[in-house]
Amino acid sequence: MMGLNETDALQTNPYKMKKIIGNILLVASFIAWAAIAMLPLLSLSIEMAAAITMVLIVFGEIAFVLSIALLGKEFLEKMKIQFRKLFGKQ
């Protein structure tokens, strides 16, 4: 549970709040994609699985774009550098 000082700090610093919400949305977008991978393990009809997959894809993409918008250009540049290192492009 947050103390009074932590709550006041979040209310007076909108940049910190944007960063927290951006990180939550980024994690939520990856969770949505992981949930898609787990759908075949559930005993759902094909129609239901297709509908859930569509909703998860749309949610994951919107959450990812919003997280990038909230976290800013610097975060996007850091992500690009990390992906280039991971995949060997300089």
Contact map, one row per residue, 1 for C-alpha under 8 A:
111000000000000000000000000000000000000000000000000000000000000000000000000000000000000000
111101100000000000000000000000000000000000000000000000000000000000000000000000000000000000
111111100000000000000000000000000000000000000000000000000000000000000000000000000000000000
011111110000000000000000000000000000000000000000000000000000000000000000000000000000000000
001111111000000000000000000000000000000000000000000000000000000000000000000000000000000000
011111111100000000000000000000000000000000000000000000000000000000000000000000000000000000
011111111110000000000000000000000000000000000000000000000000000000000000000000000000000000
000111111111000000000000000000000000000000000000000000000000000000000000000000000000000000
000011111111100000000000000000000000000000000000000000000000000000000000000000000000000000
000001111111110110000000000000000000000000000000000000000000000000000000000000000000000000
000000111111110010000000000000000000000000000000000000000000000000000000000000000000000000
000000011111110000000000000000000000000000000000000000000000000000000000000000000000000000
000000001111111110000000000000000000000000000000000000000000000000000000000000000000000000
000000000111111111000000000000000000000000000000000000000000000000000000000000000000000000
000000000000111111100000000000000000000000000000000000000000000000000000000000000000000000
000000000100111111110000000000000000000000000000000000000000000000000000000000000000000000
000000000110111111111000000000000000000000000000000000000000000000000000000000000000000000
000000000000011111111100000000000000000000000000000000000000000000000110000000000000000000
000000000000001111111110000000000000000000000000000000000000000000000110000000000000000000
000000000000000111111111000000000000000000000000000000000000000000000000000000000000000000
000000000000000011111111100000000000000000000000000000000000000000100100000000000000000000
000000000000000001111111110000000000000000000000000000000000000001111110000000000000000000
000000000000000000111111111000000000000000000000000000000000000000100010000000000000000000
000000000000000000011111111100000000000000000000000000000000000000100000000000000000000000
000000000000000000001111111110000000000000000000000000000000001101100000000000000000000000
000000000000000000000111111111000000000000000000000000000000001100110000000000000000000000
000000000000000000000011111111100000000000000000000000000000000000000000000000000000000000
000000000000000000000001111111110000000000000000000000000001001000000000000000000000000000
000000000000000000000000111111111000000000000000000000000011111100000000000000000000000000
000000000000000000000000011111111100000000000000000000000001000000000000000000000000000000
000000000000000000000000001111111110000000000000000000000001000000000000000000000000000000
000000000000000000000000000111111111000000000000000000011011000000000000000000000000000000
000000000000000000000000000011111111100000000000000000011001000000000000000000000000000000
000000000000000000000000000001111111110000000000000000000000000000000000000000000000000000
000000000000000000000000000000111111111000000000000000010000000000000000000000000000000000
000000000000000000000000000000011111111000000000000010011000000000000000000000000000000000
000000000000000000000000000000001111111100000000000000000000000000000000000000000000000000
000000000000000000000000000000000111111111000000000000000000000000000000000000000000000000
000000000000000000000000000000000011111111010000100010000000000000000000000000000000000000
000000000000000000000000000000000000111111110000100000000000000000000000000000000000000000
000000000000000000000000000000000000011111100000000000000000000000000000000000000000000000
000000000000000000000000000000000000011111110000000000000000000000000000000000000000000000
000000000000000000000000000000000000000111111000000000000000000000000000000000000000000000
000000000000000000000000000000000000001101111101100000000000000000000000000000000000000000
000000000000000000000000000000000000000000111111100000000000000000000000000000000000000000
000000000000000000000000000000000000000000011111110000000000000000000000000000000000000000
000000000000000000000000000000000000000000001111111000000000000000000000000000000000000000
000000000000000000000000000000000000000000011111111100000000000000000000000000000000000000
000000000000000000000000000000000000001100011111111110000000000000000000000000000000000000
000000000000000000000000000000000000000000000111111111000000000000000000000000000000000000
000000000000000000000000000000000000000000000011111111100000000000000000000000000000000000
000000000000000000000000000000000000000000000001111111110000000000000000000000000000000000
000000000000000000000000000000000001001000000000111111111000000000000000000000000000000000
000000000000000000000000000000000000000000000000011111111100000000000000000000000000000000
000000000000000000000000000000000000000000000000001111111110000000000000000000000000000000
000000000000000000000000000000011011000000000000000111111111000000000000000000000000000000
000000000000000000000000000000011001000000000000000011111111100000000000000000000000000000
000000000000000000000000000000000000000000000000000001111111110000000000000000000000000000
000000000000000000000000000010010000000000000000000000111111111000000000000000000000000000
000000000000000000000000000111111000000000000000000000011111111100000000000000000000000000
000000000000000000000000000010000000000000000000000000001111111110000000000000000000000000
000000000000000000000000000010000000000000000000000000000111111111000000000000000000000000
000000000000000000000000110110000000000000000000000000000011111111100000000000000000000000
000000000000000000000000110010000000000000000000000000000001111111110000000000000000000000
000000000000000000000000000000000000000000000000000000000000111111111000000000000000000000
000000000000000000000100100000000000000000000000000000000000011111111100000000000000000000
000000000000000000001111110000000000000000000000000000000000001111111110000000000000000000
000000000000000000000100010000000000000000000000000000000000000111111111101100000000000000
000000000000000000000100000000000000000000000000000000000000000011111111100000000000000000
000000000000000001101100000000000000000000000000000000000000000001111111000000000000000000
000000000000000001100110000000000000000000000000000000000000000000111111111100000000000000
000000000000000000000000000000000000000000000000000000000000000000011111111100000000000000
000000000000000000000000000000000000000000000000000000000000000000011011111110000000000000
000000000000000000000000000000000000000000000000000000000000000000000011111111000000000000
000000000000000000000000000000000000000000000000000000000000000000010011111111100000000000
000000000000000000000000000000000000000000000000000000000000000000010011111111110000000000
000000000000000000000000000000000000000000000000000000000000000000000000111111111000000000
000000000000000000000000000000000000000000000000000000000000000000000000011111111100000000
000000000000000000000000000000000000000000000000000000000000000000000000001111111110000000
000000000000000000000000000000000000000000000000000000000000000000000000000111111111000000
000000000000000000000000000000000000000000000000000000000000000000000000000011111111100000
000000000000000000000000000000000000000000000000000000000000000000000000000001111111110000
000000000000000000000000000000000000000000000000000000000000000000000000000000111111111000
000000000000000000000000000000000000000000000000000000000000000000000000000000011111111111
000000000000000000000000000000000000000000000000000000000000000000000000000000001111111111
000000000000000000000000000000000000000000000000000000000000000000000000000000000111111110
000000000000000000000000000000000000000000000000000000000000000000000000000000000011111110
000000000000000000000000000000000000000000000000000000000000000000000000000000000001111111
000000000000000000000000000000000000000000000000000000000000000000000000000000000001111111
000000000000000000000000000000000000000000000000000000000000000000000000000000000001100111
